[in-house]
Amino acid sequence: MTDTLSAEDAKLVTLARATRARARADEGAAVRDLDGRTYAAASVRLAHLDLSALEVCVAMAVSSGAGGLEAAVVLTGAEPALSALHDLAGPGVPVMVGDERGTIVRSLST
């Protein structure tokens, strides 16, 4: 399924993979806002802070003034929670879900 991605979506996969590997995290994610800016993050697991990679991406986009999102990628071994993404972007945003290696295995929508 990764072979059929647009260049912009493939970039999101690359960013999510690289960020996850660099942080040695359980998850990696990347999102693209309505202006074409991208945000990539890894999951955060601390004693007093527990955020999915997708939640960190959404927080980064919000703090940068993004008015919405047009696409997301999340690399995880678990079922991704899309509530934060839906809060910012609303319904209909494509979410590509991949395994920990970065192979996209399915697509969802907010």
DSSP file with accessible surface (Angstrom, degrees, kcal/mol):
  #  RESIDUE AA STRUCTURE BP1 BP2  ACC     N-H-->O    O-->H-N    N-H-->O    O-->H-N    TCO  KAPPA ALPHA  PHI   PSI    X-CA   Y-CA   Z-CA
    1    1 A M    >         0   0  109      0, 0.0     3,-1.2     0, 0.0     4,-0.2   0.000 360.0 360.0 360.0 -27.7    0.0    0.0    0.0
    2    2 A T  G >   +     0   0   47    102,-0.3     3,-1.4     1,-0.3    11,-0.1   0.832 360.0  64.7 -62.9 -29.8    3.0    2.3    0.6
    3    3 A D  G 3  S+     0   0  161      1,-0.3    -1,-0.3     7,-0.0     7,-0.0   0.729  97.7  54.9 -66.2 -22.5    3.8    2.2   -3.1
    4    4 A T  G <  S+     0   0  117     -3,-1.2    -1,-0.3     2,-0.0    -2,-0.2   0.374  82.7 115.3 -95.2   5.9    0.5    3.9   -4.0
    5    5 A L    <   -     0   0   33     -3,-1.4    -3,-0.0    -4,-0.2     2,-0.0  -0.445  69.6-113.2 -76.1 148.5    1.0    7.0   -1.8
    6    6 A S     >  -     0   0   61     -2,-0.1     4,-2.8     1,-0.1     5,-0.2  -0.279  34.5-103.9 -67.5 165.5    1.4   10.5   -3.2
    7    7 A A  H  > S+     0   0   83      1,-0.2     4,-1.8     2,-0.2     5,-0.1   0.895 123.2  51.1 -60.1 -39.5    4.8   12.1   -2.8
    8    8 A E  H  > S+     0   0   92      2,-0.2     4,-1.4     1,-0.2    -1,-0.2   0.889 112.1  45.6 -67.7 -38.4    3.4   14.3    0.0
    9    9 A D  H  > S+     0   0   32      2,-0.2     4,-1.9     1,-0.2    -2,-0.2   0.886 109.8  54.4 -72.0 -37.3    2.0   11.3    1.9
   10   10 A A  H  X S+     0   0   35     -4,-2.8     4,-2.4     1,-0.2    -2,-0.2   0.876 104.2  56.7 -62.2 -35.1    5.2    9.3    1.4
   11   11 A K  H  X S+     0   0   91     -4,-1.8     4,-2.7    -5,-0.2    -1,-0.2   0.907 104.1  52.6 -62.0 -40.4    7.0   12.3    3.0
   12   12 A L  H  X S+     0   0    0     -4,-1.4     4,-2.5     2,-0.2    -1,-0.2   0.911 108.7  50.0 -62.2 -41.0    4.7   11.9    6.1
   13   13 A V  H  X S+     0   0    7     -4,-1.9     4,-2.7     2,-0.2     5,-0.2   0.938 111.0  49.1 -62.3 -45.4    5.6    8.3    6.3
   14   14 A T  H  X S+     0   0   91     -4,-2.4     4,-2.6     1,-0.2     5,-0.2   0.922 112.2  48.0 -60.5 -44.5    9.4    9.1    6.1
   15   15 A L  H  X S+     0   0   50     -4,-2.7     4,-2.4     2,-0.2     5,-0.2   0.918 112.3  48.7 -63.6 -42.5    9.1   11.8    8.8
   16   16 A A  H  X S+     0   0    0     -4,-2.5     4,-2.4    -5,-0.2     5,-0.2   0.923 113.2  47.7 -64.5 -42.7    7.1    9.5   11.1
   17   17 A R  H  X S+     0   0  134     -4,-2.7     4,-2.4    -5,-0.2    -2,-0.2   0.930 113.7  46.5 -62.7 -47.6    9.6    6.6   10.7
   18   18 A A  H  X S+     0   0   45     -4,-2.6     4,-2.7    -5,-0.2     5,-0.2   0.909 113.7  47.8 -65.1 -41.4   12.7    8.8   11.2
   19   19 A T  H  X S+     0   0   15     -4,-2.4     4,-2.2    -5,-0.2    -1,-0.2   0.922 112.2  49.2 -66.8 -43.5   11.2   10.5   14.3
   20   20 A R  H  X>S+     0   0   61     -4,-2.4     5,-1.9    -5,-0.2     4,-0.9   0.934 114.6  45.3 -60.7 -45.2   10.2    7.2   15.9
   21   21 A A  H ><5S+     0   0   66     -4,-2.4     3,-0.6    -5,-0.2    -2,-0.2   0.926 111.7  51.3 -65.4 -44.3   13.6    5.7   15.3
   22   22 A R  H 3<5S+     0   0  175     -4,-2.7    -1,-0.2     1,-0.2    -2,-0.2   0.895 117.6  38.5 -61.3 -40.2   15.5    8.7   16.5
   23   23 A A  H 3<5S-     0   0   60     -4,-2.2    -1,-0.2    -5,-0.2    -2,-0.2   0.539 101.5-132.8 -87.2  -7.6   13.5    8.8   19.8
   24   24 A R  T <<5 +     0   0  228     -4,-0.9    -3,-0.2    -3,-0.6     2,-0.2   0.919  54.0 158.6  52.2  46.5   13.4    5.0   20.1
   25   25 A A      < -     0   0   14     -5,-1.9    -1,-0.2    -6,-0.2    19,-0.1  -0.539  57.7-119.2-101.4 164.8    9.7    5.4   20.8
   26   26 A D  S    S+     0   0  102     -2,-0.2     2,-0.3     1,-0.1    51,-0.3   0.813  96.7  26.8 -67.4 -34.7    6.7    3.0   20.5
   27   27 A E        -     0   0   17     49,-0.1    16,-1.7    -7,-0.1     2,-0.3  -0.944  58.6-167.0-132.6 153.9    5.0    5.2   18.0
   28   28 A G  E     +AB  42  75A   0     47,-1.7    47,-3.5    -2,-0.3     2,-0.3  -0.977  15.4 174.0-134.4 147.7    5.8    7.8   15.3
   29   29 A A  E     -AB  41  74A   0     12,-2.4    12,-2.4    -2,-0.3     2,-0.3  -0.982  12.4-170.4-148.5 159.7    3.4   10.1   13.6
   30   30 A A  E     -AB  40  73A   0     43,-2.2    43,-2.7    -2,-0.3     2,-0.3  -0.980   6.1-170.1-150.6 145.5    3.4   13.0   11.1
   31   31 A V  E     -AB  39  72A   0      8,-2.4     8,-2.1    -2,-0.3     2,-0.4  -0.936  14.1-143.3-133.2 157.3    0.6   15.4   10.0
   32   32 A R  E     -AB  38  71A  18     39,-2.3    38,-3.0    -2,-0.3    39,-1.2  -0.990  19.8-145.5-121.3 128.3    0.3   18.0    7.3
   33   33 A D  E >   - B   0  69A   0      4,-2.9     3,-1.9    -2,-0.4    36,-0.3  -0.243  35.1 -92.0 -86.7 179.1   -1.7   21.1    8.0
   34   34 A L  T 3  S+     0   0  103     34,-1.3    35,-0.1     1,-0.3    -1,-0.1   0.678 126.3  54.0 -67.5 -16.3   -3.9   23.1    5.6
   35   35 A D  T 3  S-     0   0  127     33,-0.2    -1,-0.3     2,-0.1     3,-0.1   0.353 121.2-105.2 -95.5   1.8   -0.9   25.3    4.6
   36   36 A G  S <  S+     0   0   34     -3,-1.9     2,-0.2     1,-0.3    -2,-0.1   0.450  73.7 141.3  89.5   0.1    1.3   22.3    3.7
   37   37 A R        -     0   0   98     -5,-0.1    -4,-2.9    24,-0.0     2,-0.3  -0.521  40.0-144.0 -74.9 145.5    3.4   22.5    6.9
   38   38 A T  E     -A   32   0A  42     -6,-0.2     2,-0.4    -2,-0.2    -6,-0.2  -0.850  13.7-168.1-114.3 149.8    4.4   19.1    8.4
   39   39 A Y  E     -A   31   0A  18     -8,-2.1    -8,-2.4    -2,-0.3     2,-0.4  -1.000   6.3-172.2-134.7 130.7    4.8   18.1   12.0
   40   40 A A  E     +A   30   0A  25     -2,-0.4     2,-0.3   -10,-0.2   -10,-0.2  -0.960  11.4 162.5-126.8 144.5    6.4   14.9   13.2
   41   41 A A  E     -A   29   0A   6    -12,-2.4   -12,-2.4    -2,-0.4     2,-0.3  -0.984  28.0-132.7-154.5 162.4    6.6   13.4   16.6
   42   42 A A  E     -A   28   0A  13     -2,-0.3   -14,-0.2   -14,-0.2    14,-0.1  -0.766  43.9 -87.1-110.9 161.6    7.2   10.3   18.7
   43   43 A S        -     0   0   13    -16,-1.7     2,-0.5    -2,-0.3     9,-0.2  -0.327  38.6-139.4 -65.3 153.0    5.1    9.1   21.6
   44   44 A V  E     +E   51   0B  42      7,-2.7     7,-2.4   -19,-0.1     2,-0.5  -0.977  21.0 178.5-119.6 121.2    6.0   10.5   25.0
   45   45 A R  E     +E   50   0B 110     -2,-0.5     2,-0.3     5,-0.2     5,-0.2  -0.879  20.5 145.0-127.1  95.4    6.0    8.1   28.0
   46   46 A L  E >   -E   49   0B 115      3,-3.2     3,-0.7    -2,-0.5    -2,-0.0  -0.829  62.5-101.0-122.0 167.6    7.0    9.8   31.2
   47   47 A A  T 3  S+     0   0   98     -2,-0.3     3,-0.1     1,-0.2    -1,-0.0   0.862 122.9  22.7 -57.2 -37.2    5.8    9.3   34.8
   48   48 A H  T 3  S+     0   0  191      1,-0.2     2,-0.3    -3,-0.0    -1,-0.2   0.240 123.1  54.2-117.8  12.9    3.5   12.4   34.6
   49   49 A L  E <   +E   46   0B  82     -3,-0.7    -3,-3.2     2,-0.0     2,-0.4  -0.919  51.7 172.4-150.5 120.4    3.0   12.7   30.9
   50   50 A D  E     +E   45   0B 109     -2,-0.3     2,-0.4    -5,-0.2    -5,-0.2  -0.919  15.4 160.4-133.7 103.1    1.7   10.1   28.5
   51   51 A L  E     -E   44   0B  54     -7,-2.4    -7,-2.7    -2,-0.4     2,-0.1  -0.976  34.9-127.1-127.3 139.9    0.9   11.2   24.9
   52   52 A S     >  -     0   0   16     -2,-0.4     4,-2.1    -9,-0.2     5,-0.2  -0.382  33.2-110.3 -73.1 162.0    0.6    9.3   21.7
   53   53 A A  H  > S+     0   0    0      1,-0.2     4,-2.3     2,-0.2   -24,-0.2   0.899 120.7  53.0 -60.7 -38.3    2.7   10.4   18.8
   54   54 A L  H  > S+     0   0    3      1,-0.2     4,-2.5     2,-0.2    -1,-0.2   0.904 106.5  52.3 -65.8 -39.3   -0.5   11.6   17.0
   55   55 A E  H  > S+     0   0   62      2,-0.2     4,-2.5     1,-0.2    -1,-0.2   0.909 109.2  50.0 -62.8 -39.8   -1.4   13.7   20.1
   56   56 A V  H  X S+     0   0   26     -4,-2.1     4,-2.6     2,-0.2    -2,-0.2   0.927 110.0  50.9 -65.3 -42.0    2.0   15.3   20.1
   57   57 A C  H  X S+     0   0    0     -4,-2.3     4,-2.5     2,-0.2    -2,-0.2   0.924 110.6  48.6 -60.1 -44.8    1.7   16.2   16.4
   58   58 A V  H  X S+     0   0   12     -4,-2.5     4,-2.8     2,-0.2     5,-0.2   0.932 111.1  50.3 -62.2 -43.6   -1.7   17.8   17.0
   59   59 A A  H  X S+     0   0   56     -4,-2.5     4,-2.7     1,-0.2    -2,-0.2   0.912 110.6  49.9 -61.7 -40.3   -0.3   19.8   19.9
   60   60 A M  H  X S+     0   0   67     -4,-2.6     4,-1.0     2,-0.2    -1,-0.2   0.920 111.8  48.0 -63.5 -43.5    2.6   21.0   17.7
   61   61 A A  H  <>S+     0   0    0     -4,-2.5     5,-2.7     2,-0.2     3,-0.5   0.931 112.8  47.8 -64.5 -44.7    0.2   22.0   14.9
   62   62 A V  H ><5S+     0   0   80     -4,-2.8     3,-1.8     1,-0.2    -2,-0.2   0.936 110.5  51.3 -61.7 -45.3   -2.1   23.9   17.3
   63   63 A S  H 3<5S+     0   0  100     -4,-2.7    -1,-0.2     1,-0.3    -2,-0.2   0.706 108.3  53.7 -69.8 -14.7    0.8   25.7   19.0
   64   64 A S  T 3<5S-     0   0   61     -4,-1.0    -1,-0.3    -3,-0.5    -2,-0.2   0.371 123.0-104.6 -95.9   1.1    2.0   26.7   15.6
   65   65 A G  T < 5 +     0   0   59     -3,-1.8    -3,-0.2     1,-0.2    -2,-0.1   0.634  57.5 168.3  90.5  14.9   -1.3   28.2   14.6
   66   66 A A      < -     0   0   10     -5,-2.7    -1,-0.2    -6,-0.2     3,-0.1  -0.396  25.7-157.9 -64.2 136.0   -2.6   25.5   12.3
   67   67 A G        -     0   0   68      1,-0.2     2,-0.3    -2,-0.1    -1,-0.1   0.526  68.2 -28.1 -90.8  -7.1   -6.3   26.0   11.4
   68   68 A G        -     0   0    5     -7,-0.1   -34,-1.3    22,-0.0     2,-0.3  -0.970  61.6-106.6 173.7 177.1   -6.7   22.3   10.5
   69   69 A L  E     -B   33   0A   6     -2,-0.3   -36,-0.3   -36,-0.3     3,-0.1  -0.957  10.5-168.6-128.9 148.9   -5.1   19.2    9.1
   70   70 A E  E    S+     0   0A  82    -38,-3.0     2,-0.3    -2,-0.3   -37,-0.2   0.624  72.5   3.9-111.1 -17.1   -5.3   17.6    5.7
   71   71 A A  E     -B   32   0A   1    -39,-1.2   -39,-2.3    22,-0.2    -1,-0.3  -0.983  56.2-166.1-163.6 156.1   -3.6   14.2    6.3
   72   72 A A  E     -Bc  31  95A   0     22,-1.6    24,-2.8    -2,-0.3     2,-0.4  -0.992   5.7-162.2-146.3 151.8   -1.9   12.1    9.0
   73   73 A V  E     -Bc  30  96A   0    -43,-2.7   -43,-2.2    -2,-0.3     2,-0.4  -0.996   9.8-175.9-129.9 136.4    0.3    9.1    9.3
   74   74 A V  E     -Bc  29  97A   2     22,-2.4    24,-2.8    -2,-0.4     2,-0.6  -0.998  11.1-159.9-134.9 130.1    0.7    7.1   12.5
   75   75 A L  E     +Bc  28  98A   0    -47,-3.5   -47,-1.7    -2,-0.4     2,-0.3  -0.952  37.8 135.1-109.0 113.8    3.1    4.1   12.9
   76   76 A T        -     0   0   11     22,-2.4   -49,-0.1    -2,-0.6    25,-0.1  -0.991  58.9-137.2-156.3 156.6    2.0    2.0   15.8
   77   77 A G  S    S+     0   0   60     -2,-0.3     2,-0.2   -51,-0.3    22,-0.1   0.387  90.4  63.3 -95.7   1.0    1.4   -1.5   17.0
   78   78 A A  S    S-     0   0   59      1,-0.0    -2,-0.1    21,-0.0     0, 0.0  -0.647 102.0 -80.1-117.3 174.1   -1.8   -0.5   18.7
   79   79 A E        -     0   0  129     -2,-0.2     2,-0.2     1,-0.1    -2,-0.1  -0.644  55.2-122.7 -73.9 121.9   -5.2    0.9   17.6
   80   80 A P        -     0   0   12      0, 0.0     2,-0.6     0, 0.0    -1,-0.1  -0.459  12.6-134.1 -73.0 138.4   -4.6    4.7   17.1
   81   81 A A        -     0   0   56     -2,-0.2     4,-0.2     1,-0.1     3,-0.2  -0.817  21.7-177.0 -88.0 124.9   -6.7    7.1   19.0
   82   82 A L     >  +     0   0   34     -2,-0.6     4,-2.8     1,-0.1     5,-0.2   0.348  51.0 103.9-105.6   6.0   -8.0    9.8   16.7
   83   83 A S  H  > S+     0   0   76      1,-0.2     4,-2.4     2,-0.2    -1,-0.1   0.896  82.8  46.5 -62.0 -43.2   -9.9   12.0   19.1
   84   84 A A  H  > S+     0   0   23      2,-0.2     4,-1.7     1,-0.2    -1,-0.2   0.920 113.7  49.8 -65.2 -40.0   -7.3   14.8   19.2
   85   85 A L  H  > S+     0   0    1     -4,-0.2     4,-3.1     1,-0.2     5,-0.4   0.932 111.6  48.4 -62.3 -43.9   -6.9   14.8   15.5
   86   86 A H  H  X S+     0   0   82     -4,-2.8     4,-2.4     1,-0.2    -2,-0.2   0.892 105.6  59.0 -64.3 -38.6  -10.7   15.0   15.1
   87   87 A D  H  < S+     0   0  136     -4,-2.4    -1,-0.2    -5,-0.2    -2,-0.2   0.896 117.9  30.6 -58.0 -41.3  -10.8   17.9   17.6
   88   88 A L  H  < S+     0   0   38     -4,-1.7    -2,-0.2    -5,-0.1    -1,-0.2   0.912 133.3  27.7 -83.5 -44.4   -8.5   20.0   15.4
   89   89 A A  H  < S-     0   0   25     -4,-3.1    -3,-0.2    -5,-0.2    -2,-0.2   0.622  91.0-146.2-101.4 -15.7   -9.3   18.8   11.9
   90   90 A G    ><  -     0   0   18     -4,-2.4     3,-0.6    -5,-0.4    -1,-0.2  -0.267  46.8 -23.2  77.9-167.7  -12.9   17.6   12.1
   91   91 A P  T 3  S+     0   0  103      0, 0.0    19,-0.0     0, 0.0     0, 0.0  -0.345 114.3  36.5 -79.3 157.1  -14.4   14.7   10.1
   92   92 A G  T 3   +     0   0   52     18,-2.4    -2,-0.1     1,-0.3    -6,-0.0   0.521  68.2 140.9  88.1   7.0  -13.0   13.3    6.8
   93   93 A V    <   -     0   0    9     -3,-0.6    17,-1.8   -22,-0.1    -1,-0.3  -0.718  52.9-123.1 -84.5 125.0   -9.3   13.6    7.4
   94   94 A P  E     - D   0 109A  63      0, 0.0   -22,-1.6     0, 0.0     2,-0.5  -0.483  25.7-167.2 -70.2 136.3   -7.4   10.6    5.9
   95   95 A V  E     -cD  72 108A   0     13,-2.6    13,-3.3    -2,-0.2     2,-0.5  -0.984   6.8-155.5-126.2 115.5   -5.2    8.8    8.4
   96   96 A M  E     -cD  73 107A   7    -24,-2.8   -22,-2.4    -2,-0.5     2,-0.5  -0.819  11.5-156.9 -92.3 126.3   -2.8    6.2    7.1
   97   97 A V  E     +cD  74 106A   4      9,-2.9     8,-2.7    -2,-0.5     9,-1.7  -0.915  16.0 175.9-109.2 128.5   -1.9    3.6    9.7
   98   98 A G  E     -cD  75 104A   1    -24,-2.8   -22,-2.4    -2,-0.5     6,-0.3  -0.814  29.4-105.3-126.4 167.8    1.4    1.7    9.5
   99   99 A D    >   -     0   0   26      4,-2.1     3,-1.7    -2,-0.3   -22,-0.1  -0.206  51.7 -85.8 -80.7-179.2    3.3   -0.8   11.5
  100  100 A E  T 3  S+     0   0   84      1,-0.3   -25,-0.1     2,-0.1   -23,-0.1   0.738 127.9  56.8 -64.5 -20.6    6.4    0.0   13.4
  101  101 A R  T 3  S-     0   0  171      2,-0.1    -1,-0.3   -25,-0.1     3,-0.1   0.579 120.6-104.4 -85.0 -13.3    8.6   -0.4   10.3
  102  102 A G  S <  S+     0   0    6     -3,-1.7     2,-0.6     1,-0.3    -2,-0.1   0.537  71.6 142.5 102.8   7.8    6.6    2.2    8.4
  103  103 A T        -     0   0   64      1,-0.0    -4,-2.1  -102,-0.0     2,-0.4  -0.731  51.6-129.3 -83.3 120.3    4.6   -0.1    6.1
  104  104 A I  E     +D   98   0A   4     -2,-0.6  -102,-0.3    -6,-0.3    -6,-0.3  -0.569  32.2 173.2 -71.9 125.8    1.2    1.4    5.7
  105  105 A V  E     -     0   0A  86     -8,-2.7     2,-0.3    -2,-0.4    -7,-0.2   0.627  58.4  -4.5-110.7 -20.6   -1.3   -1.4    6.4
  106  106 A R  E     -D   97   0A  86     -9,-1.7    -9,-2.9     2,-0.0     2,-0.4  -0.989  58.0-125.3-165.3 165.9   -4.7    0.5    6.3
  107  107 A S  E     +D   96   0A  66     -2,-0.3     2,-0.2   -11,-0.2   -11,-0.2  -0.958  24.1 178.1-121.7 140.5   -6.4    3.8    6.0
  108  108 A L  E     -D   95   0A  48    -13,-3.3   -13,-2.6    -2,-0.4     2,-0.3  -0.705  15.9-140.9-123.3-179.3   -8.9    5.4    8.3
  109  109 A S  E      D   94   0A  69    -15,-0.2   -27,-0.1    -2,-0.2    -2,-0.0  -0.994 360.0 360.0-145.3 144.6  -10.7    8.7    8.4
  110  110 A T              0   0   29    -17,-1.8   -18,-2.4    -2,-0.3   -27,-0.1  -0.329 360.0 360.0 -70.9 360.0  -11.6   11.0   11.3
